[in-house]
Each structure stands twice: as structure tokens, then as C-alpha cells.
């Protein structure tokens, strides 16, 4: 089911499960360098990309409401949403 949002309800977990991507996979989908994606996750960034840290690894929930809202903010800018 490559490239499609996977939304499965796991009996032992609350809520949907979204496809988990690496920084490289997210960068490929957005057609930007992986270094840019990693830079946008840093705490010094004003509006970091929503992500989960697993030790030194960073993962993204493709299709999650948080990532979708971040993308919308970036596409349209904060001025137009206000």
C-alpha cells in the first residue's frame, strides 16, 4: 500500500495508525532535500514539522492531522489563515 494513507485501528491502541516515514521518505514525497526536512524539525525552528523522536531517529506520521495542518500553514501562510 505504498504512498497511501494507512488507517488501521489497533485493538490495543487508541486512534488511527498513520504511515510512518523517515526524513528521506518525507523529503522524497515533498521533493525537497532530506537535510531541509531535518532542519525543519529542530527546536530552534519557529514552526517545526510535527515528528516523533525515537532516540536519534526522527519519524513522521504521513496523513496525520498535525502534519496536514503544518503543510496547510506552509502553503497558505499564517496571514491568509487568520
ZILIN-V395197 format. One record per helix or strand of 3 or more residues. SS is the DSSP state (H for helix, E for strand). FROM is the first residue (numbers start at 1). TO is the last residue. If there is no record, write none. Layout:
ss=SS from=FROM to=TO
ss=SS from=FROM to=TO
This chain:
ss=E from=19 to=21
ss=H from=23 to=30
ss=H from=34 to=39
ss=E from=52 to=54
ss=E from=57 to=62
ss=H from=65 to=81
